Amino acid sequence: MSSVPLSSPDYPAGYFDRLAPCYDEVWTNSEAGRLQRNAVWRHLDPLIERGDRILDLGCGSGEDAVHFERLGGQVLALDVSPEMVRIARAKGVNARVLPIEGIHTFAVAFDMVLSNFGGLNCVRDLSALGGTLRGLVRPRGFLAICLMSRFCLWESTYYALRGRFRKAARRWRGETTTSEGLRVFYPCLKQVRQALSPGFDPVADVGVGISVPPAVVTMPPRLLRGLASVDARIEASRIGRTIGDHRLFIYRRR
């Protein structure tokens, strides 16, 4: 394990350890969080067959791993945060402490490699992972990456209306440092394609959280569910892919 202290902005374990106790409450179990996660599952569930081996990168509290195990997948879940891993294990997940940058140590191939809701936004250089990811996905297997978008209309509007203009624009430059010292990167479409496309064929490119806002925006659940139905109709459109909270890329290994 790296000797970089947990408080370093380049080593986010300490940040996510502090977030872990409230992560399910503020995101996983929020109505907006559930709806955004369901939007991802709607695309991934049909790709999973019973017995498939799945690698979950940046698993957080293990919500995706639990879901895919219920579908019959055999999931290995990884996270840099020992506290997130502890919570995931308490849910019955086969979880290990390992930063995403450490996956080059695996010598096996998976039917699906997944990173949901911004795990790869903590990686400075996606292109450095491209070859490793290709080696981890078996031929005809899937790579599914859900990244925080460079521009989120909901987030920018929410903070701009409150006079917090720096936070409203924090994604636009492609990189920011949070008040807690965490470095977050927002790769553009060209960077994603250059890093992930070689050796893969595109399957889907859709927006997630377009009309459904980030969890910081509170709305009645019935309204949020109505917005989710709108998202399902516009997620593959150009505007849907470019203004949402997240963007889901699915590739198939050649």
Phi and psi restraints in degrees (value plus and minus 20) as a CYANA .aco file:
   2 SER   PHI     -82.0   -42.0
   2 SER   PSI     128.3   168.3
   3 SER   PHI    -108.0   -68.0
   3 SER   PSI     -17.2    22.8
   4 VAL   PHI     -85.1   -45.1
   4 VAL   PSI     110.8   150.8
   5 PRO   PHI     -82.6   -42.6
   5 PRO   PSI     131.8   171.8
   6 LEU   PHI     -82.7   -42.7
   6 LEU   PSI     -41.6    -1.6
   7 SER   PHI    -100.9   -60.9
   7 SER   PSI     -28.1    11.9
   8 SER   PHI     -86.2   -46.2
   8 SER   PSI     118.8   158.8
   9 PRO   PHI     -84.5   -44.5
   9 PRO   PSI     -39.0     1.0
  10 ASP   PHI    -110.1   -70.1
  10 ASP   PSI     -17.1    22.9
  11 TYR   PHI    -156.4  -116.4
  11 TYR   PSI      71.1   111.1
  12 PRO   PHI    -100.9   -60.9
  12 PRO   PSI     -11.8    28.2
  13 ALA   PHI     -77.1   -37.1
  13 ALA   PSI     -65.0   -25.0
  14 GLY   PHI     -81.9   -41.9
  14 GLY   PSI     -60.1   -20.1
  15 TYR   PHI     -80.7   -40.7
  15 TYR   PSI     -68.6   -28.6
  16 PHE   PHI     -95.1   -55.1
  16 PHE   PSI     -45.5    -5.5
  17 ASP   PHI     -81.1   -41.1
  17 ASP   PSI     -62.3   -22.3
  18 ARG   PHI     -90.1   -50.1
  18 ARG   PSI     -51.3   -11.3
  19 LEU   PHI     -97.8   -57.8
  19 LEU   PSI     -47.2    -7.2
  20 ALA   PHI     -73.2   -33.2
  20 ALA   PSI     -65.0   -25.0
  21 PRO   PHI     -81.5   -41.5
  21 PRO   PSI     -46.3    -6.3
  22 CYS   PHI    -132.2   -92.2
  22 CYS   PSI     -16.4    23.6
  23 TYR   PHI     -81.2   -41.2
  23 TYR   PSI     -66.3   -26.3
  24 ASP   PHI     -85.1   -45.1
  24 ASP   PSI     -56.7   -16.7
  25 GLU   PHI     -88.1   -48.1
  25 GLU   PSI     -65.3   -25.3
  26 VAL   PHI    -106.6   -66.6
  26 VAL   PSI     -39.6     0.4
  27 TRP   PHI    -147.3  -107.3
  27 TRP   PSI     -83.1   -43.1
  28 THR   PHI     -75.1   -35.1
  28 THR   PSI     -66.4   -26.4
  29 ASN   PHI    -116.7   -76.7
  29 ASN   PSI     -17.4    22.6
  30 SER   PHI     -94.1   -54.1
  30 SER   PSI     134.4   174.4
  31 GLU   PHI     -82.3   -42.3
  31 GLU   PSI     -63.9   -23.9
  32 ALA   PHI     -83.6   -43.6
  32 ALA   PSI     -61.3   -21.3
  33 GLY   PHI     -82.7   -42.7
  33 GLY   PSI     -63.8   -23.8
  34 ARG   PHI     -83.5   -43.5
  34 ARG   PSI     -62.4   -22.4
  35 LEU   PHI     -87.2   -47.2
  35 LEU   PSI     -60.3   -20.3
  36 GLN   PHI     -86.3   -46.3
  36 GLN   PSI     -60.4   -20.4
  37 ARG   PHI     -86.6   -46.6
  37 ARG   PSI     -59.5   -19.5
  38 ASN   PHI     -81.5   -41.5
  38 ASN   PSI     -54.8   -14.8
  39 ALA   PHI     -83.7   -43.7
  39 ALA   PSI     -58.0   -18.0
  40 VAL   PHI     -88.9   -48.9
  40 VAL   PSI     -67.3   -27.3
  41 TRP   PHI     -79.0   -39.0
  41 TRP   PSI     -54.4   -14.4
  42 ARG   PHI     -79.3   -39.3
  42 ARG   PSI     -50.7   -10.7
  43 HIS   PHI    -107.2   -67.2
  43 HIS   PSI     -51.4   -11.4
  44 LEU   PHI    -108.7   -68.7
  44 LEU   PSI     -53.5   -13.5
  45 ASP   PHI     -74.9   -34.9
  45 ASP   PSI     -63.1   -23.1
  46 PRO   PHI     -86.8   -46.8
  46 PRO   PSI     -34.2     5.8
  47 LEU   PHI    -108.8   -68.8
  47 LEU   PSI     -29.8    10.2
  48 ILE   PHI    -121.5   -81.5
  48 ILE   PSI     108.8   148.8
  49 GLU   PHI    -132.7   -92.7
  49 GLU   PSI     133.9   173.9
  50 ARG   PHI     -77.5   -37.5
  50 ARG   PSI     111.9   151.9
  51 GLY   PHI      72.6   112.6
  51 GLY   PSI     -27.9    12.1
  52 ASP   PHI     -80.5   -40.5
  52 ASP   PSI     121.7   161.7
  53 ARG   PHI    -112.7   -72.7
  53 ARG   PSI     105.8   145.8
  54 ILE   PHI    -144.8  -104.8
  54 ILE   PSI     113.0   153.0
  55 LEU   PHI    -128.6   -88.6
  55 LEU   PSI      99.5   139.5
  56 ASP   PHI    -125.7   -85.7
  56 ASP   PSI      88.7   128.7
  57 LEU   PHI    -113.3   -73.3
  57 LEU   PSI     106.4   146.4
  58 GLY   PHI      48.5    88.5
  58 GLY   PSI      35.5    75.5
  59 CYS   PHI     -91.1   -51.1
  59 CYS   PSI     -35.1     4.9
  60 GLY   PHI      39.8    79.8
  60 GLY   PSI    -153.8  -113.8
  61 SER   PHI    -103.7   -63.7
  61 SER   PSI     -14.2    25.8
  62 GLY   PHI      70.8   110.8
  62 GLY   PSI      -6.7    33.3
  63 GLU   PHI     -83.2   -43.2
  63 GLU   PSI     -63.1   -23.1
  64 ASP   PHI     -85.9   -45.9
  64 ASP   PSI     -62.5   -22.5
  65 ALA   PHI     -80.7   -40.7
  65 ALA   PSI     -63.8   -23.8
  66 VAL   PHI     -80.1   -40.1
  66 VAL   PSI     -63.7   -23.7
  67 HIS   PHI     -82.8   -42.8
  67 HIS   PSI     -66.1   -26.1
  68 PHE   PHI     -93.7   -53.7
  68 PHE   PSI     -47.1    -7.1
  69 GLU   PHI     -87.5   -47.5
  69 GLU   PSI     -55.1   -15.1
  70 ARG   PHI     -85.0   -45.0
  70 ARG   PSI     -46.2    -6.2
  71 LEU   PHI    -102.6   -62.6
  71 LEU   PSI     -23.5    16.5
  72 GLY   PHI      83.8   123.8
  72 GLY   PSI     -16.4    23.6
  73 GLY   PHI     -96.6   -56.6
  73 GLY   PSI     135.1   175.1
  74 GLN   PHI    -126.8   -86.8
  74 GLN   PSI      85.3   125.3
  75 VAL   PHI    -124.7   -84.7
  75 VAL   PSI     110.6   150.6
  76 LEU   PHI    -128.1   -88.1
  76 LEU   PSI      99.6   139.6
  77 ALA   PHI    -131.3   -91.3
  77 ALA   PSI     115.8   155.8
  78 LEU   PHI    -144.9  -104.9
  78 LEU   PSI     124.0   164.0
  79 ASP   PHI    -173.9  -133.9
  79 ASP   PSI     128.9   168.9
  80 VAL   PHI     -93.1   -53.1
  80 VAL   PSI     -40.0     0.0
  81 SER   PHI    -114.5   -74.5
  81 SER   PSI      97.3   137.3
  82 PRO   PHI     -78.8   -38.8
  82 PRO   PSI     -53.8   -13.8
  83 GLU   PHI     -89.9   -49.9
  83 GLU   PSI     -60.9   -20.9
  84 MET   PHI     -81.7   -41.7
  84 MET   PSI     -62.9   -22.9
  85 VAL   PHI     -83.4   -43.4
  85 VAL   PSI     -60.1   -20.1
  86 ARG   PHI     -80.6   -40.6
  86 ARG   PSI     -63.4   -23.4
  87 ILE   PHI     -86.8   -46.8
  87 ILE   PSI     -61.9   -21.9
  88 ALA   PHI     -82.3   -42.3
  88 ALA   PSI     -63.0   -23.0
  89 ARG   PHI     -82.9   -42.9
  89 ARG   PSI     -55.7   -15.7
  90 ALA   PHI     -83.2   -43.2
  90 ALA   PSI     -42.0    -2.0
  91 LYS   PHI    -109.4   -69.4
  91 LYS   PSI     -17.4    22.6
  92 GLY   PHI      72.6   112.6
  92 GLY   PSI      -9.0    31.0
  93 VAL   PHI    -104.0   -64.0
  93 VAL   PSI     120.9   160.9
  94 ASN   PHI     -99.4   -59.4
  94 ASN   PSI      69.9   109.9
  95 ALA   PHI    -139.1   -99.1
  95 ALA   PSI     124.9   164.9
  96 ARG   PHI    -152.3  -112.3
  96 ARG   PSI     133.0   173.0
  97 VAL   PHI    -105.2   -65.2
  97 VAL   PSI      94.8   134.8
  98 LEU   PHI    -184.0  -144.0
  98 LEU   PSI     109.3   149.3
  99 PRO   PHI     -88.9   -48.9
  99 PRO   PSI     133.7   173.7
 100 ILE   PHI     -77.9   -37.9
 100 ILE   PSI     -54.5   -14.5
 101 GLU   PHI     -84.2   -44.2
 101 GLU   PSI     -31.3     8.7
 102 GLY   PHI    -114.8   -74.8
 102 GLY   PSI     -15.2    24.8
 103 ILE   PHI     -93.3   -53.3
 103 ILE   PSI     -29.9    10.1
 104 HIS   PHI     -83.8   -43.8
 104 HIS   PSI     -33.7     6.3
 105 THR   PHI     -97.5   -57.5
 105 THR   PSI     -32.5     7.5
 106 PHE   PHI     -99.9   -59.9
 106 PHE   PSI     118.6   158.6
 107 ALA   PHI    -134.0   -94.0
 107 ALA   PSI      -6.2    33.8
 108 VAL   PHI    -135.9   -95.9
 108 VAL   PSI     140.2   180.2
 109 ALA   PHI    -129.5   -89.5
 109 ALA   PSI     129.8   169.8
 110 PHE   PHI    -137.1   -97.1
 110 PHE   PSI     136.1   176.1
 111 ASP   PHI     -94.5   -54.5
 111 ASP   PSI     -48.6    -8.6
 112 MET   PHI    -166.8  -126.8
 112 MET   PSI     114.9   154.9
 113 VAL   PHI    -133.2   -93.2
 113 VAL   PSI     106.9   146.9
 114 LEU   PHI    -145.5  -105.5
 114 LEU   PSI     118.5   158.5
 115 SER   PHI    -156.9  -116.9
 115 SER   PSI      92.3   132.3
 116 ASN   PHI    -127.9   -87.9
 116 ASN   PSI     126.1   166.1
 117 PHE   PHI      33.5    73.5
 117 PHE   PSI      31.3    71.3
 118 GLY   PHI      70.2   110.2
 118 GLY   PSI     -10.7    29.3
 119 GLY   PHI     -76.3   -36.3
 119 GLY   PSI     -60.8   -20.8
 120 LEU   PHI     -99.3   -59.3
 120 LEU   PSI     -27.1    12.9
 121 ASN   PHI     -91.7   -51.7
 121 ASN   PSI     -30.6     9.4
 122 CYS   PHI    -112.8   -72.8
 122 CYS   PSI     -19.1    20.9
 123 VAL   PHI    -119.6   -79.6
 123 VAL   PSI     104.0   144.0
 124 ARG   PHI     -83.8   -43.8
 124 ARG   PSI     -64.3   -24.3
 125 ASP   PHI    -148.0  -108.0
 125 ASP   PSI      79.7   119.7
 126 LEU   PHI     -82.3   -42.3
 126 LEU   PSI     -54.6   -14.6
 127 SER   PHI     -81.3   -41.3
 127 SER   PSI     -48.5    -8.5
 128 ALA   PHI     -88.5   -48.5
 128 ALA   PSI     -40.6    -0.6
 129 LEU   PHI    -113.8   -73.8
 129 LEU   PSI     -33.3     6.7
 130 GLY   PHI     -74.5   -34.5
 130 GLY   PSI     -70.5   -30.5
 131 GLY   PHI     -83.6   -43.6
 131 GLY   PSI     -59.1   -19.1
 132 THR   PHI     -83.1   -43.1
 132 THR   PSI     -63.3   -23.3
 133 LEU   PHI     -84.2   -44.2
 133 LEU   PSI     -58.9   -18.9
 134 ARG   PHI     -81.9   -41.9
 134 ARG   PSI     -57.3   -17.3
 135 GLY   PHI     -92.0   -52.0
 135 GLY   PSI     -41.4    -1.4
 136 LEU   PHI    -110.4   -70.4
 136 LEU   PSI     -33.0     7.0
 137 VAL   PHI    -124.0   -84.0
 137 VAL   PSI     105.2   145.2
 138 ARG   PHI     -87.0   -47.0
 138 ARG   PSI     137.0   177.0
 139 PRO   PHI     -74.1   -34.1
 139 PRO   PSI     112.3   152.3
 140 ARG   PHI      54.0    94.0
 140 ARG   PSI     -15.2    24.8
 141 GLY   PHI    -103.0   -63.0
 141 GLY   PSI     159.3   199.3
 142 PHE   PHI    -140.3  -100.3
 142 PHE   PSI     125.7   165.7
 143 LEU   PHI    -138.4   -98.4
 143 LEU   PSI     103.0   143.0
 144 ALA   PHI    -145.1  -105.1
 144 ALA   PSI      98.1   138.1
 145 ILE   PHI    -145.0  -105.0
 145 ILE   PSI      99.3   139.3
 146 CYS   PHI    -130.9   -90.9
 146 CYS   PSI      89.3   129.3
 147 LEU   PHI    -126.8   -86.8
 147 LEU   PSI     130.3   170.3
 148 MET   PHI     -87.7   -47.7
 148 MET   PSI     111.2   151.2
 149 SER   PHI     -93.2   -53.2
 149 SER   PSI     138.6   178.6
 150 ARG   PHI     -91.9   -51.9
 150 ARG   PSI     -46.7    -6.7
 151 PHE   PHI    -153.8  -113.8
 151 PHE   PSI     102.0   142.0
 152 CYS   PHI    -138.6   -98.6
 152 CYS   PSI      90.8   130.8
 153 LEU   PHI     -79.3   -39.3
 153 LEU   PSI     -63.8   -23.8
 154 TRP   PHI     -79.4   -39.4
 154 TRP   PSI     -70.4   -30.4
 155 GLU   PHI     -83.9   -43.9
 155 GLU   PSI     -65.8   -25.8
 156 SER   PHI     -83.3   -43.3
 156 SER   PSI     -61.5   -21.5
 157 THR   PHI     -85.8   -45.8
 157 THR   PSI     -64.3   -24.3
 158 TYR   PHI     -77.6   -37.6
 158 TYR   PSI     -69.2   -29.2
 159 TYR   PHI     -97.7   -57.7
 159 TYR   PSI     -53.2   -13.2
 160 ALA   PHI     -83.2   -43.2
 160 ALA   PSI     -61.4   -21.4
 161 LEU   PHI     -85.2   -45.2
 161 LEU   PSI     -38.7     1.3
 162 ARG   PHI    -121.2   -81.2
 162 ARG   PSI      -9.9    30.1
 163 GLY   PHI      55.8    95.8
 163 GLY   PSI      -8.4    31.6
 164 ARG   PHI    -119.2   -79.2
 164 ARG   PSI      49.7    89.7
 165 PHE   PHI     -89.0   -49.0
 165 PHE   PSI     -53.6   -13.6
 166 ARG   PHI     -84.3   -44.3
 166 ARG   PSI     -61.8   -21.8
 167 LYS   PHI     -91.5   -51.5
 167 LYS   PSI     -53.5   -13.5
 168 ALA   PHI     -80.7   -40.7
 168 ALA   PSI     -51.8   -11.8
 169 ALA   PHI    -125.2   -85.2
 169 ALA   PSI      -7.2    32.8
 170 ARG   PHI     -85.2   -45.2
 170 ARG   PSI     -46.0    -6.0
 171 ARG   PHI    -104.3   -64.3
 171 ARG   PSI     -40.4    -0.4
 172 TRP   PHI     -84.1   -44.1
 172 TRP   PSI     -54.6   -14.6
 173 ARG   PHI     -99.9   -59.9
 173 ARG   PSI     -29.8    10.2
 174 GLY   PHI      74.7   114.7
 174 GLY   PSI     -22.4    17.6
 175 GLU   PHI    -181.5  -141.5
 175 GLU   PSI     120.6   160.6
 176 THR   PHI    -170.3  -130.3
 176 THR   PSI     143.1   183.1
 177 THR   PHI    -141.4  -101.4
 177 THR   PSI     103.0   143.0
 178 THR   PHI     -91.9   -51.9
 178 THR   PSI     148.6   188.6
 179 SER   PHI     -83.1   -43.1
 179 SER   PSI     -41.2    -1.2
 180 GLU   PHI    -107.6   -67.6
 180 GLU   PSI     -21.9    18.1
 181 GLY   PHI      73.8   113.8
 181 GLY   PSI     -10.4    29.6
 182 LEU   PHI    -104.8   -64.8
 182 LEU   PSI     108.1   148.1
 183 ARG   PHI    -103.4   -63.4
 183 ARG   PSI     108.8   148.8
 184 VAL   PHI    -147.1  -107.1
 184 VAL   PSI     115.9   155.9
 185 PHE   PHI    -138.6   -98.6
 185 PHE   PSI     120.4   160.4
 186 TYR   PHI    -143.7  -103.7
 186 TYR   PSI      65.7   105.7
 187 PRO   PHI     -85.8   -45.8
 187 PRO   PSI     126.1   166.1
 188 CYS   PHI    -100.1   -60.1
 188 CYS   PSI     150.7   190.7
 189 LEU   PHI     -78.5   -38.5
 189 LEU   PSI     -61.8   -21.8
 190 LYS   PHI     -80.6   -40.6
 190 LYS   PSI     -61.6   -21.6
 191 GLN   PHI     -85.5   -45.5
 191 GLN   PSI     -60.2   -20.2
 192 VAL   PHI     -83.2   -43.2
 192 VAL   PSI     -67.5   -27.5
 193 ARG   PHI     -83.3   -43.3
 193 ARG   PSI     -61.9   -21.9
 194 GLN   PHI     -84.3   -44.3
 194 GLN   PSI     -55.2   -15.2
 195 ALA   PHI     -99.4   -59.4
 195 ALA   PSI     -56.6   -16.6
 196 LEU   PHI    -130.3   -90.3
 196 LEU   PSI     -41.0    -1.0
 197 SER   PHI     -93.3   -53.3
 197 SER   PSI     -59.8   -19.8
 198 PRO   PHI     -75.8   -35.8
 198 PRO   PSI     105.5   145.5
 199 GLY   PHI      67.3   107.3
 199 GLY   PSI     -24.2    15.8
 200 PHE   PHI    -146.2  -106.2
 200 PHE   PSI     131.3   171.3
 201 ASP   PHI    -127.7   -87.7
 201 ASP   PSI     116.0   156.0
 202 PRO   PHI     -88.7   -48.7
 202 PRO   PSI     118.5   158.5
 203 VAL   PHI    -131.3   -91.3
 203 VAL   PSI     -63.3   -23.3
 204 ALA   PHI    -173.8  -133.8
 204 ALA   PSI     129.6   169.6
 205 ASP   PHI    -166.4  -126.4
 205 ASP   PSI      82.2   122.2
 206 VAL   PHI    -156.2  -116.2
 206 VAL   PSI     133.3   173.3
 207 GLY   PHI    -102.2   -62.2
 207 GLY   PSI     128.1   168.1
 208 VAL   PHI    -150.3  -110.3
 208 VAL   PSI     108.7   148.7
 209 GLY   PHI      55.7    95.7
 209 GLY   PSI      33.5    73.5
 210 ILE   PHI    -110.1   -70.1
 210 ILE   PSI     -86.9   -46.9
 211 SER   PHI    -103.2   -63.2
 211 SER   PSI     -55.8   -15.8
 212 VAL   PHI     -90.3   -50.3
 212 VAL   PSI     102.2   142.2
 213 PRO   PHI    -101.8   -61.8
 213 PRO   PSI     150.0   190.0
 214 PRO   PHI     -80.5   -40.5
 214 PRO   PSI     140.8   180.8
 215 ALA   PHI     -82.4   -42.4
 215 ALA   PSI     -40.8    -0.8
 216 VAL   PHI     -85.4   -45.4
 216 VAL   PSI     -43.0    -3.0
 217 VAL   PHI    -112.8   -72.8
 217 VAL   PSI      99.5   139.5
 218 THR   PHI    -116.3   -76.3
 218 THR   PSI     115.6   155.6
 219 MET   PHI    -166.3  -126.3
 219 MET   PSI     138.9   178.9
 220 PRO   PHI     -81.0   -41.0
 220 PRO   PSI     119.1   159.1
 221 PRO   PHI     -75.0   -35.0
 221 PRO   PSI     -57.4   -17.4
 222 ARG   PHI     -84.2   -44.2
 222 ARG   PSI     -59.5   -19.5
 223 LEU   PHI     -85.8   -45.8
 223 LEU   PSI     -61.9   -21.9
 224 LEU   PHI     -81.6   -41.6
 224 LEU   PSI     -61.0   -21.0
 225 ARG   PHI     -85.3   -45.3
 225 ARG   PSI     -55.4   -15.4
 226 GLY   PHI     -84.6   -44.6
 226 GLY   PSI     -60.6   -20.6
 227 LEU   PHI     -85.9   -45.9
 227 LEU   PSI     -53.5   -13.5
 228 ALA   PHI     -83.2   -43.2
 228 ALA   PSI     -55.7   -15.7
 229 SER   PHI     -88.3   -48.3
 229 SER   PSI     -52.7   -12.7
 230 VAL   PHI     -85.4   -45.4
 230 VAL   PSI     -64.5   -24.5
 231 ASP   PHI     -77.4   -37.4
 231 ASP   PSI     -60.5   -20.5
 232 ALA   PHI     -81.2   -41.2
 232 ALA   PSI     -46.8    -6.8
 233 ARG   PHI    -106.4   -66.4
 233 ARG   PSI     -47.7    -7.7
 234 ILE   PHI    -132.2   -92.2
 234 ILE   PSI     -18.6    21.4
 235 GLU   PHI     -80.6   -40.6
 235 GLU   PSI     -51.7   -11.7
 236 ALA   PHI    -112.2   -72.2
 236 ALA   PSI     -22.7    17.3
 237 SER   PHI     -94.2   -54.2
 237 SER   PSI     143.2   183.2
 238 ARG   PHI     -80.1   -40.1
 238 ARG   PSI     -64.0   -24.0
 239 ILE   PHI     -89.0   -49.0
 239 ILE   PSI     -56.8   -16.8
 240 GLY   PHI     -82.4   -42.4
 240 GLY   PSI     -56.3   -16.3
 241 ARG   PHI     -95.9   -55.9
 241 ARG   PSI     -39.9     0.1
 242 THR   PHI    -128.5   -88.5
 242 THR   PSI     -32.6     7.4
 243 ILE   PHI    -137.1   -97.1
 243 ILE   PSI     -18.9    21.1
 244 GLY   PHI     -97.5   -57.5
 244 GLY   PSI     148.2   188.2
 245 ASP   PHI     -85.1   -45.1
 245 ASP   PSI     -58.5   -18.5
 246 HIS   PHI    -153.8  -113.8
 246 HIS   PSI     147.3   187.3
 247 ARG   PHI    -157.7  -117.7
 247 ARG   PSI     106.4   146.4
 248 LEU   PHI    -121.6   -81.6
 248 LEU   PSI     104.0   144.0
 249 PHE   PHI    -132.9   -92.9
 249 PHE   PSI     109.8   149.8
 250 ILE   PHI    -142.9  -102.9
 250 ILE   PSI     108.4   148.4
 251 TYR   PHI    -144.1  -104.1
 251 TYR   PSI     135.9   175.9
 252 ARG   PHI    -137.9   -97.9
 252 ARG   PSI     112.2   152.2
 253 ARG   PHI     -88.4   -48.4
 253 ARG   PSI     114.1   154.1
